[in-house]
């Protein structure tokens, strides 16, 4: 979504900053919140209010100064805000959101509570999730404002999203199978992944070596 939004705005934004830098800022900002998979997912790095406010402030500062750096910051933070806000439209933040046991959509630090998931997209990797990805990628590619390399990368991302959707409900079984195939002598260097869930902190992925 962040990439598509930037591509649509490129006729205006491209006069201030190079296209590759704007696309990179949108991509990094758009995926950055999910780095909290290694902490408390949709809580530690998801700031629907904070990112939205910061992007608004940086946009205002850019309009006053025309600073290219502020525009890049606005795009990156705006991508993170779009990610954080849109997560509430999906499923809950848990290991098997297709069998929900929590109402943790995304955490609002300003209010100190979780927003409930609306489940318009039932879960990450659901068929409709892939269709959303496909639709926004089509917008970005069909705009004709991106270089060929960016379009190729988008096609690759769509292919990855399709594979993820096909495997989403089987990820735990696939991981267990791969774990059994690891030779004993390599287990000390191959990380073990454990997923824990709590009502207050959501889902946390714990990666440990030396098992």
C-alpha positions as CSV (number, residue, x, y, z in Angstrom):
1,X,0.0,0.0,0.0
2,X,2.8,2.4,0.8
3,X,4.5,1.8,-2.5
4,X,1.3,2.2,-4.4
5,X,0.5,5.5,-2.6
6,X,4.0,6.9,-3.4
7,X,3.8,5.8,-7.0
8,X,0.5,7.6,-7.5
9,X,2.0,10.7,-6.0
10,X,5.3,10.5,-7.9
11,X,4.3,13.2,-10.5
12,X,4.4,15.7,-7.6
13,X,7.0,14.1,-5.2
14,X,9.4,13.1,-8.0
15,X,10.3,16.8,-8.5
16,X,11.9,16.9,-5.1
17,X,13.6,13.5,-4.6
18,X,14.7,10.8,-6.9
19,X,12.3,8.0,-7.6
20,X,14.5,5.1,-6.3
21,X,15.0,6.9,-2.9
22,X,11.2,7.5,-2.5
23,X,10.4,3.9,-3.3
24,X,13.0,2.7,-0.9
25,X,11.7,4.9,1.8
26,X,8.1,3.7,1.2
27,X,9.2,0.1,1.3
28,X,11.3,0.3,4.4
29,X,8.7,2.4,6.3
30,X,6.0,0.0,5.2
31,X,7.7,-3.2,6.5
32,X,9.5,-1.7,9.5
33,X,6.7,-2.1,12.1
34,X,6.7,-5.9,11.6
35,X,10.3,-6.1,13.0
36,X,8.5,-6.3,16.3
37,X,7.8,-10.0,15.6
38,X,10.9,-10.5,17.7
39,X,9.3,-8.5,20.6
40,X,5.6,-8.0,21.0
41,X,4.0,-8.2,17.6
42,X,1.7,-5.2,16.7
43,X,2.7,-3.5,19.9
44,X,6.4,-2.8,20.2
45,X,6.9,-1.0,16.9
46,X,3.2,-0.4,15.8
47,X,2.2,3.2,16.6
48,X,-1.0,4.0,14.7
49,X,-1.3,7.4,16.5
50,X,2.4,8.3,16.9
51,X,3.4,7.5,13.3
52,X,0.4,9.3,11.9
53,X,1.1,12.4,14.0
54,X,4.8,12.4,13.1
55,X,4.1,12.0,9.4
56,X,1.7,14.9,9.6
57,X,4.3,17.1,11.3
58,X,7.1,16.1,8.9
59,X,4.8,16.8,5.9
60,X,4.0,20.2,7.3
61,X,7.7,20.9,7.8
62,X,8.4,19.8,4.2
63,X,5.8,22.1,2.8
64,X,7.4,25.0,4.7
65,X,11.0,24.1,3.8
66,X,10.9,21.9,0.6
67,X,13.7,19.9,2.3
68,X,14.3,16.6,0.4
69,X,15.3,14.9,3.6
70,X,12.0,15.8,5.2
71,X,10.1,14.4,2.2
72,X,11.9,11.1,2.5
73,X,11.2,11.0,6.3
74,X,7.5,11.8,5.6
75,X,7.3,8.9,3.1
76,X,9.0,6.5,5.4
77,X,7.0,7.4,8.5
78,X,3.8,7.6,6.4
79,X,4.4,4.0,5.3
80,X,4.8,2.9,8.9
81,X,1.6,4.8,9.8
82,X,-0.3,3.2,7.0
83,X,0.9,-0.2,8.1
84,X,0.0,0.3,11.7
85,X,-3.4,1.7,11.1
86,X,-4.4,-0.8,8.4
87,X,-3.5,-3.8,10.7
88,X,-6.7,-3.1,12.6
89,X,-8.7,-4.1,9.5
90,X,-7.2,-7.6,9.5
91,X,-7.2,-10.5,11.9
92,X,-5.9,-10.8,15.4
93,X,-2.2,-10.8,16.3
94,X,-1.8,-14.5,17.2
95,X,-0.3,-17.7,15.9
96,X,-3.5,-19.0,14.3
97,X,-5.7,-16.0,13.6
98,X,-8.1,-18.2,11.6
99,X,-9.0,-19.8,15.0
100,X,-9.0,-16.6,17.0
101,X,-8.8,-16.7,20.8
102,X,-7.9,-13.0,21.4
103,X,-9.1,-9.6,20.3
104,X,-5.7,-8.1,19.8
105,X,-5.7,-6.2,16.5
106,X,-3.1,-3.4,17.0
107,X,-1.9,-1.7,20.1
108,X,-2.7,2.0,20.7
109,X,0.1,3.4,22.9
110,X,-1.8,6.7,23.2
111,X,-4.8,5.0,24.8
112,X,-2.9,2.2,26.4
113,X,-5.0,-0.6,25.0
114,X,-5.5,-3.0,22.0
115,X,-7.9,-2.1,19.2
116,X,-10.0,-5.1,18.3
117,X,-9.4,-6.6,14.8
118,X,-12.1,-5.9,12.3
119,X,-11.2,-9.0,10.2
120,X,-12.2,-7.6,6.8
121,X,-9.1,-9.5,5.9
122,X,-9.3,-12.6,8.1
123,X,-5.6,-13.1,8.7
124,X,-2.2,-12.5,7.2
125,X,-1.8,-14.8,4.3
126,X,-5.5,-15.3,3.7
127,X,-6.6,-15.5,0.0
128,X,-8.2,-12.0,0.3
129,X,-4.9,-10.8,1.8
130,X,-3.1,-11.9,-1.4
131,X,-5.8,-10.2,-3.5
132,X,-5.2,-6.9,-1.7
133,X,-1.4,-7.3,-2.3
134,X,-2.1,-8.0,-6.0
135,X,-4.4,-5.0,-6.4
136,X,-1.9,-2.5,-4.9
137,X,1.0,-4.0,-6.8
138,X,-1.1,-3.6,-10.0
139,X,-1.7,0.0,-9.2
140,X,2.1,0.6,-8.7
141,X,3.1,-1.3,-11.8
142,X,0.4,0.1,-14.1
143,X,1.2,3.7,-13.2
144,X,4.2,3.7,-15.5
145,X,6.2,6.0,-13.2
146,X,8.5,3.3,-11.8
147,X,11.7,2.0,-13.4
148,X,11.8,-1.5,-14.8
149,X,13.8,-2.8,-11.8
150,X,11.2,-1.6,-9.4
151,X,8.4,-3.3,-11.4
152,X,10.5,-6.6,-11.4
153,X,10.9,-6.3,-7.6
154,X,7.1,-5.8,-7.2
155,X,6.4,-8.9,-9.3
156,X,8.8,-10.8,-7.1
157,X,7.1,-9.5,-4.0
158,X,3.7,-10.6,-5.4
159,X,5.1,-14.1,-6.1
160,X,6.4,-14.3,-2.6
161,X,3.0,-13.2,-1.2
162,X,1.3,-15.9,-3.2
163,X,3.7,-18.6,-1.9
164,X,3.1,-17.3,1.6
165,X,-0.6,-17.5,1.2
166,X,-0.4,-21.1,-0.1
167,X,1.7,-22.1,2.9
168,X,0.3,-19.9,5.6
169,X,-1.8,-22.5,7.5
170,X,0.9,-25.1,7.1
171,X,3.9,-23.0,8.3
172,X,4.0,-24.7,11.8
173,X,3.9,-28.2,10.2
174,X,6.5,-27.2,7.6
175,X,8.8,-25.8,10.3
176,X,8.4,-29.0,12.4
177,X,9.3,-31.2,9.4
178,X,12.3,-29.1,8.5
179,X,13.4,-29.2,12.2
180,X,13.4,-33.0,12.2
181,X,15.5,-33.1,9.0
182,X,18.3,-31.1,10.6
183,X,21.3,-33.4,11.5
184,X,22.1,-33.5,15.2
185,X,25.6,-32.1,14.7
186,X,24.1,-29.0,13.2
187,X,21.5,-28.2,15.8
188,X,23.9,-26.1,17.8
189,X,24.2,-23.6,15.0
190,X,20.6,-23.7,13.6
191,X,18.3,-21.4,15.6
192,X,15.2,-22.8,17.3
193,X,12.1,-20.8,16.9
194,X,9.4,-20.6,19.6
195,X,6.2,-18.6,19.4
196,X,4.6,-17.4,22.7
197,X,1.3,-15.6,23.1
198,X,-0.2,-13.5,25.9
199,X,-3.4,-11.5,26.2
200,X,-1.4,-8.3,27.0
201,X,1.6,-8.5,24.8
202,X,0.3,-10.4,21.8
203,X,2.6,-12.7,19.8
204,X,6.3,-13.0,20.4
205,X,8.8,-15.0,18.3
206,X,11.7,-16.2,20.3
207,X,14.8,-17.3,18.3
208,X,17.5,-19.1,20.2
209,X,20.8,-20.8,19.3
210,X,22.6,-23.6,20.9
211,X,19.8,-26.0,21.5
